[in-house]
């Protein structure tokens, strides 16, 4: 008997169908971000990242052109199991002859159609989209949609409208909705004299942006944050603002597990939102003391996040996306490691006897609940994961292939 067959029997004895878990896992889409490959520089003219975020490290081989980024994505995605989507920021517009002539407030679908074609070539499940409210001269005094300068505010409102239009065409191209995530860097480094005014302007701007969009093919989401670099004292789009905005406007709330106080956990927030929202969006990262966007690893909080998605039968309600950018290591390895970690966490959750554990909790049998939870940790999860990779013609060892790509492709970019 091979290791998977043995593992399957052990899981069956615990009341878990391993085959059912494998079948479910391969159907859960994970939206993988395009910006890990070039340190969030994009194609529209920025030469550095700004706006409350930063990428650290200078590992050689960063993608410098659209062609290089597409090649890196193609290679990285070939080493990722499961169903995938591609998450694109507006700063990754293929502008062509429009570069230097058309700004973000006038971007259109033609500037992103190549991403759709590319995603279809890779056999992806779809494309998600993000307006880019950072790394641009029109970010004035650290503000965009909340700016008191009407010219600045209007520019970014128009960018948001164009983004929703672009996303609608992306959704139509795949016949399924495109998630549009709205995050802005707005805030102040020191204690502000007015906390309400910027939030009222942000509310007005969002209302104007979302006044009209294709509800069949676009799912708008708003993303809060505690603070950012240069905006340590006050963030306009904080959690309370966006939770209330999403609830009153019927849009989606996006949870980024690096955007809260270190003692808060997104795994606890997911079921809270599921009580009120049909859809919940998720950005999975690995905060190290703050929103530092480290590569996602198979760690305890990631397992808890996956448990809440699975045990609440929310694999079609929670839209999972990755968001990290590490320039201190090989960027392709960062991509693959993070995506596989998310898949591992989902499989781990799918292989738990969730119903029987819930019954023990409801019965108040907390002693046995603890014992059974500990027993589940020792089941041969790794053997089921190995079988999952085998069925997708992949190996646990992806490092060698990435190292070969580095030698043959990345090192030539010096």
N, C-alpha and C positions, 0 to 999 in steps of 0.2 A: 504493500500500500504506500502510495507517495504521500508527501507531507501535506498536500492540500486535502486529499481524501481523509487523512487522519484528523486534520483540523476541522473539516466539515462535520465529522462525527462528534467531535468534542463540542462544537457549537450547537449541533442538534440536541445534544444532551442538556445543554443550557437553555434550550427553547428558541434557538436562533437558526434561521435558514440562511446559510452562507451564500447559496446560489441566488437567492432573492436579493441579498445585499449587493452582490456583484452586479446584478442586472440593474438595480436602482442607481448605483453609483455612476455607471457609464452614461446615464441620462441626465445627470445634474450639471447644467452648464456653469462654467466659471469664466468670468470676463477678465481677460488678461490685458494689462495695461501696456500700451506701446512705448511709454516714456522711460522704462527701465534701461533701454538700449542706448540712449544718447544723453542721459542725465538731465532730462526734461528741458532740453534746449529748443527742440522744434525746428520747423522749416521756414518760419516767416520773418527771420531777421534778427532775433535775439542772440546775443553771444554769451549771455550768462543768465542764471536763474535769480529772480528777485520776487519779492512779494510775500514775505513771512515764511518762506521755505528755502531750503538749500540742500544741495547734494554734496556729500563729502567723499574725498578720495580722488585719485587720479590714475586708476588702473589703466594700462594701455589698451587701445583697441576700441575706444568709443566710436559709435557710428557718427560719421561727419556729414553724410549726404542721405537723401531719401533712399537711394538705391542700397546703401550699406545697411540702413536700418531695416529695410524690407528683407534683405538677405539674412540678417541676424534673427529677425522674428521667425522667418521660415525655418531656420535651423533649430531655434529654441522650441518652437511649437512641435516640431517633429519628434521631440523627446518628451513631450507632455502627454500623459494618458487622458482619456475621457473627453467629454464634450466641452468645447471652448468657444468663447466669443472674443472679439477684439475690442478693446476700449481705447478710443482715440480722443486726444485733446485738439481744440480748434487751432492751436499754434502749429499743428502738423498739417496745415493746408498745402496742397500741391498747387502753388500759385502760378508757376510758369511765367508767361509774359506779363501777368498781373502783379508780380512781385515788385514792391515799391510803388505801385499805383493803386492797389486795392487794399484797404485796411480791414481790420476785423469786423467793423460795423457794416461791411459790404460783402463779406464772404458768402458764397453760395454753394450749392451741392456740387457743382462742377469741380470745385477745388478739393473735394473729398471723394469723388466717385472712384478714384483709383484705389482708395482703401476698401471700398465695397467689392470691387473686382478682385483685389488681392485676397480678401477674406473668403470669397467664393472659391477662389483657386485652392485655398487651403482646406476647403470643406468645413468652414466654421459655422456655428449656429446663428451668428449675427454680429452686428457692430453696435457698440454703445458710444455715446458722444458726450463731451464736456466743453462748454464755453471756457475760454482761457482768460481769466480776469487778473493775470499777473504777468510779469516780465514784459512790460509795455510802457512807452512814454506817457500814455494817458492814465496811468495809475498816479494820481496827483496827491501828494501828502499822505500816501498810504491808503487812499480811498478810491472806490470805483462806484458801485451802485448807491452808496450812501453819501457821495460827495455833495457838498453844498454848492459846488460849481456846476451849474446846470449844463454847460457844454460837456463836461466830463461825464456827468450822470447820464445824459442823453446818449453819448457815444456807447456806453456800456449797456444801456437798455437795448439799443439797436443791435449790438453784438449778441445779446441774449435772444432777441427775436430771430435773428438770422440762424442762430444755433438750433433753435426749435424747428425751423423750416428745413434745415439740413438733416436733422435727425428724422423728420417725417419721411424724407426720401430714402434714408437708410433703412428705416423700418419697412417701407413698402418694398424695397429691393429684396428683403428676406421674408416678407409676409408675416412679420411678428414685431412687437413693439421694440423701440430703441429707448434705453434709459438715458435721460439727460440729467447729469448731476451738476448742480449749481453750488460752487464754493467760491467765496470771495475772500481776499486777504485783509479786508477793511478793519482798521482798529488804530489804537494809539499806543505809543511807547510809554507815555506817562499818564498820570491820572487826568481824565478829561474834565472839562467844565460842563459838558452837556452829554449825557448818556442817551437821552430819549431821542433827540433830534436826528442823529444818524440812523437810528432804528426806524423812525417814521419815514425817512427818505428811502431806506432799504425796502420797507414795506410797499411804498408807492412804486418803486422801480420794479419790484417783483410782480406786482399787480399789472403793471403796464406790459411787462414781458409776457406774462401768462394769460393775457386777455383773450388771446386766440391762438390755439394750436391744435394739431390733429390728435385727438384723444384716442383714436384707434391705434396709431403707430408711435406715439410718444408718451413716455412716462417721465414727467418731471420729478426731480428729487432735490431737496435742499440739505446741505451738509454743514453742521455746526462745528465749532472748534473752541477750545479753551483759550489758547493764545498762539502766537507765532513769533518768529524772530522780528524784533522791531515793533511788535504790537503786544508787549507783555502785560500791559495794564488794563486794556479794554479791547474786547472783540465785539464788533457790531453784531455779527451773525452767531450769537451764542446759542446754547442748547434750548434755553427757555423761549427765545425768539422763534427759532425754527420749528420747535415742537408745536407751538401754538399756530404758527403760520401754516404749517402743513395740515393741521387738524381743521382749521377754519377755511382753507382754500381747496381742500380735497386733493392735495398732491402728496407725494411720497416723502418720507423722512429717511435720510441716509445716515447710517451709523458707521463711523470710522473708529476702530478700536484704539487709535492713537490720539483721539481728539477729546479725551475726558481726563478728569483728575486721576492720578495713578491708582487711587483706591477704588475707583469705579470700574466695572467690567461690562463690556458690551453683551456678554452672554446673558446677563441678567436683564438687559434692556430689550433684547429681542422678544422674549415672550410678553413683556409689558406692551410693546407696540403691536404685537400680533392680536392683542385683545381689542384693538381699535382700528387697525389698518388692514386693508386687503393685501397690500404689498409693503414690504420693507426692503430697503436697499442697504447693502453692506459693502464697506471698503475694509478689506483685511490687510493689516500691516502688522509690524511688531515694534511697539514702542519700547524703548529702553529709557525709562524714567520720564520720557516726554514723547511727543510726536516726532520721533526720529526716523521713521520709515525704514526700519531694518528689514532685511529679507525674512519672510514668514517661515517659521520653523514649526515642527511638530511638537508643540509645547502644550502645557496644561490649559491655558486660556483658549487656545485654538481648539482643543478638544471640547471644551465647554461650549464654545460658540457652535460647533458642529452638532453637539448633542441637542442643543435647543432647537436647531433647524430641523433635525431628524425626528426627535421625540414629539414635537408639536405638529408633525405631518406638514411641514412648511417648506419642503424642497421646491415647490412651485410658487411659493409666496415670497420667499427671501431671495433677492437677486444678489448673487455673490460676485464681487469684483475684488481684484487685488490692487494694492496701491503702495508701492515702495520703490525706492531708487537708491541703490548702493553702488557707488563708483570706486569702492575700495577693493573689490574682488572682480573676477570675470563676470561680466554683466549677463551673459547667457546662462551661466551656472546659477546666478541669482534668480533669473526668471524661472528656470526649471525647478530649482529647489523649492521656491515659494509655491508654485502651482502644485507640485507633487505633495507638499506638506498639507495644503488645503484638501487635496483628494484623500490623503491618508486620514485626516481628521474626520472627514465625512464617512469613510469606510469604517473607521473605528466606532463611530456613532451608530451606523447601520448594523453593526455586529453586536450591539448591546441588547440584552433582554429587556427592552424599555417598558413593555407593558407589564411584565411581572414585577419590575422594580417600582413602577407607579402604583401597582396594587398594594405592595408592601407599605408604601408611604401612606396611601389612603387608609389602610387598615391600622396605621399607627405602630406598625411593627418595625421600629427604627433600628433595633438591634440586628435583626436579620437583614434589613436593608443595607446596613453598613457591611455586613459579612458578604452578601451577594455582590455588592459593588466592588469589593476587594477581590473576590473570586474572578469577576469578569475581567479585571485588569491582567490576569495571568493566562487568559485564553490565547491561543496561537494566532494572534492577529497578523503577524509578519508573514505567515504561510499563505494566508488568504490574499494579502497584498501582492505577494510574489505571483500568485495565480492570476490576479487581475492584470499585472504587467505582461505576463506570458501571453494572455489572450489578446493583448493589443500589440503583440510583437515588439515589446520593449523590455529592456533590462534594468535591473536596479543600478547597474554601473553606467551612468551617463557621463561621468567625469572624463573618461578616456576619449569619448567622441568630441566633447567640448574642448579638451586639451588639443586634440588634433586640429580642430577648427581654428583654435587660437594660433597654432603654429603656421597653418597654411593660409589663413585669412587675416586675422586680427593684427598680427605682428607686422604685416605689410602696411598698416595704417600709421606708422610712426611719422 
